[in-house]
Every structure is written in C-alpha cells, then in structure tokens.
Amino acid sequence: MIDLIKKYNVQTPRYTSYPTVPFWNNKIDNQIWLTELEKAIESFGGDGISIYIHLPYCESLCTYCACNTRITKNHLVELPYIKTVIKEWKNYLNFFNKKPLVNEVHLGGGTPTFFSPGNLDYLLDNILCDVTISKTKSFSFEAHPANTTTEHLKVLNKHGFDRVSFGIQDYSLKVQDAIHRFQTKEEVENIVNKARELGFNSINFDLVYGLPFQNLESMADTVNEVIRVKPDRVAFYSYAHVPWVKPGQRKFTEMDLPLGEDKRMLYELGKEIFLKNSYSEIGMDHFALNTDELFIAKGNNRLHRNFMGYTVAPSKILLGLGTSAVSDVYTAYAQNDKTVEGYLADINKAKFSIKKGHVLSTSNIERRKHILNIMCNLQTELSYEEIKTEEFKNILQSLKSFEQDALLVINENKITVTESGKPFLRNIAACFDEFISNKLISQNIFSSTV
Ligand code: SF4
C-alpha cells in the first residue's frame, strides 16, 4: 500500500464535472448558455430538473474551507440576496412552457442556516410556488450544527425537506481549534434528535480526514462518536490542501498535516470502523446504512455524480442559482459570477450572470460517461467502436499500469476497479481525461489524490 500511495499520490480532480472547471474553454455567455438550456428543456425537461441554491454567507471563516463564501455578521445582507435569487429563478422559469417538474432541491453554501428561518421560508415559497414536485423528490440542505435551530428545521420540513447534511468535520478540540470550527457532541446530538423527531429521514454527516493535528487516536474517537449517533450516511472527505487558492489554509502549516500514508491510514481506520458498524462504502469517500437511498441506488446502478457530489436523482438539467453556482444541462456547464456584488448587479441588470462555462463536444460527453461510471459504479464498458480508435487504445494503455498493480481488471472491453483500487478511483478516472497531462498536474491545480 505504501508504495502504491507514493506512486499514485499526484494531483487529480474529484470529477464532479467533466471537463473539470480549470479546463473549461469558457467560450460561453448568457446567450450561448440559454440556447443550450432551451435545447435541454426540449429534450429532457419532462424528466424533471434539479435546483441548487448557493447561500454564500458565514459568520466566521473555518480555516480549512475551500467553498465560495462571504464572511459577515451583518444579517441585513440576507434579504437583498434572497430577492435576487428569486429574480434569477423567475428569469429561468420563462424558458419552461409549463411548470417544471422538480426532482431535487439542495441548499448549499456558505451556511444556509446563516439565513433566518423567515427568510428561508420566503425564498422557498417563491421558488416552489411555480413548480410541480416529483413524487420521488429529494430536498436537502447543508447545516452547521452550532447555528441550526428547531425553527430552521420546521420551516425547511414544511417545504418538503427531509434530508439534512451536518458539517461535523472532527470532534477533537485541538483539531476544531486549528480549523476554527466549533461544535460540541451535545449540540450535534440534540439537533440530530430534533431533526429526527420532525421527520427528517436522512441525516448525513460530513467528516474530513487529513486535517491539522488529526491522528489515529483522535480519528477513532470522532468516528466512534459518529457511530453512536448513527447518521444514515457519512461523507468522509479528504481534506483538500490548496493554500494557493484559499489563503485561509495558511493559518496552519504542512508540518501540522498528516500527509501521504499517515493521511490514508486515517481513512482506512475510519472505514474499518464504519464497515464493522453496518455501513457500506459507496463510490469514493461515502458510507451509508443499507436503508439509505444512496446504498439502494448503488445496488441498482442509479448512483449519479454532479456538482453536489453523489446523488440519486440523475436529472440531466441542474440549475444553479446564486453567486458562483454551477448549472449543468448535459451539453454545457455554466457558472455564475463568483462575487456577491457582481452577481447581484448582473441579475438586476442583465437577468443572468454567466461568467464561465463549457459547451461539451461529443468526445467530452463520451469520456464523461466513462469517468462517471468509474466514480459511481467502479466499472465501465467501452463500446467495440471505441476500442478500435487510437484515442481509446491510448486510454487502455494508460490503464495497464493500474492492472499490473492489481487495482483494476481489464476483461476485453470491460474495466472493473478492484477492492484495492478503490483509494485510487480519481487516478483511474483521470486516464479518461484528455486534459490531464503531467505538465498541467505539476501546476498546482488540484488537491492530491490521497
Ligand atoms: S466550511 Fe462551511 S461554514 Fe466554514 S467557512 Fe466554509 S462554507 Fe462557511
């Protein structure tokens, strides 16, 4: 294992999109984007859409944070922001010839629970009044255990939210101090109990391994405490150390971080405890009880991956609302202005705020299919036409090294990741990525695989 970690511990994307954001060609503007959206609504609108709403504010900065966030204690910012998101949504609604069917709504951030329950109520009243809600809907939000109130839960539940994802990260006080994010075991347990009482039937915990000062002992304590509260699923993320993008991460040094094999051992320890306690590993970095939809979807090959991570609602249209939100209409990606001011000004003047994006070529779409298959199902099948092309012969060649290391099996046109290949899913998926080259990887674009 140590040798494999050394060999494959290079910078690789997490593949929540393909092409990944640094390789978008950005030949897109509001007009090009809206044309792609119209085509998508015509082709896939009937299957339903997903909506992601980015709520960017947080009261204080967690130093490990890699999200697009705005730190403020001024809650007067809430209402103007929400009114602008509603305006953006109404502008999108004009493109549908009937009420869109909504499969999925996710509130992310920032901290959605920075916003008052009253303002969230106002936002959701205005978003959901013009839609038909799918019978199999999945409505979820991200929450900070330390500032989520019963009132927040009641308001969201009233609008059909029955999933909540609590950012726990780590229970050790030393780690919490280094990452400047605090929540006690009691706070977490109380809010989880309250959510369950109110009818939230899927509780997710986010944990992070690779944070400053984590060690095997503290990791075992954290994971055992998580097991005691028994969330339905756990996202066990690798800390992405990218201080060249997020200067907040310079509050600690690399000397404080568990790296390479030490970091991987933290994951392996957590994994061992989860597996012994009725959780199954799902895709990359996720664990779920066998009653959870993520587990069921994995069994039915219905797992999908998008900017929100793993999901069971594979809408081909994902509309991202709010600053920095990313939309995906299968043939194109688009991202809103990353600054709150730029976003507010654009929506109020020009109706949309597309600043970056990529219209996918046929080859991009083909390669994305294989990358998603690897990331979600741990296997993919090349068509006989693909196998004959130079492009795919080269891909098979680059997969040979993984086969020699017993990380995958190639059986004619079928590639299957083995149990020992799971830690290297990102590396294996990267073989299908035409934009990845050693030169680009050395430019500090992505976080390390391990
Ligand atoms: S980790 Fe979450 S709560 Fe902390 S600063 Fe980032 S977005 Fe805000």
Residues whose N, C-alpha, C, O or C-beta is under 5 A from the ligand:
A	BS01	SF4	C58 S60 L61 C62 C65 C67 T69 G109 G110 T111
